[in-house]
Amino acid sequence: MAKNQHVVPHDGFWAVRGEGNQRVTSIHRTQEEAILAARNIAINQQSELFIHRPNGQIRERSSYGSDPYPPKG
């Protein structure tokens, strides 16, 4: 089963972390770079992408799964 991808703050940088993973997949200088990397993973795995704010709160969510009626928001 594909893991949802999260873009999260990480020691002054931005990281991509697969849902449930302790370790990050990759670390990026900007949130935009992390979003691009996470989006590619989510598309390849047909999963969802969650983009977090610096305080950890989710600010955006996108679905790249095979569900024809993905949740909006």
N, C-alpha and C positions, 0 to 999 in steps of 0.2 A: 504494500500500500504506500502511496506517495505521501511524503510529509509536507505539511504546509510550511512556507518559508516566512521568517520574520526578519524585518530590518529593525535593528535595535541599537541604542547608544552603547558604546563599548570603550571605556578608558579614553575619552576625548575624541574618539573616532566613531565610525558606524560599522556595524557588523551584520552579516547574514547568518541566521541561526535556523536550522531545521527544527521544527516543533518537537519538543521532548529531548533534544540533544543538550548535553552539558557544554560541549565545546562549540565554538562558532565555526562556520564553514569558511568564511573569509572576512577580512577587515579592510575597510576603505576610508580614505581621507574625508570624503563627503557623503552625505546621505544619498544624493543623486547617483553616485557611483555604486553604492550598495543596493539601491533600488534596481538599477539596471541588471546587476548580477543576480539578485534574488528573482527578478521577473523571468530571466532566462531559465533559471532552475525550475521555477513554478510552471512555466510553459512546458518544459521538457517532461516534468513529472505529472502534468495535468493536476496541479494542486492549487492552493490558494496562497495569496501574498498578503501579509499584514505589515503595514508600515506604522511604526511607533513614533511618537513625539519624544523629545529629549527627556521628558519626565516619565516615559514608559507607557503612557496612555496610547491606545490605538487611534490613529488619525485617519487611516484609509485602509480599505480592503478591496482586493480584486480577485476574481475567480478565473482560473485558467483550466478548470476541470472539464470533464466531458458532460457535465450536467447541463441540459438545454435551458434550464430555468435557474440560474445561479442566484444566490441572495444578492440583493442590491444594498449599496451602502458605502 
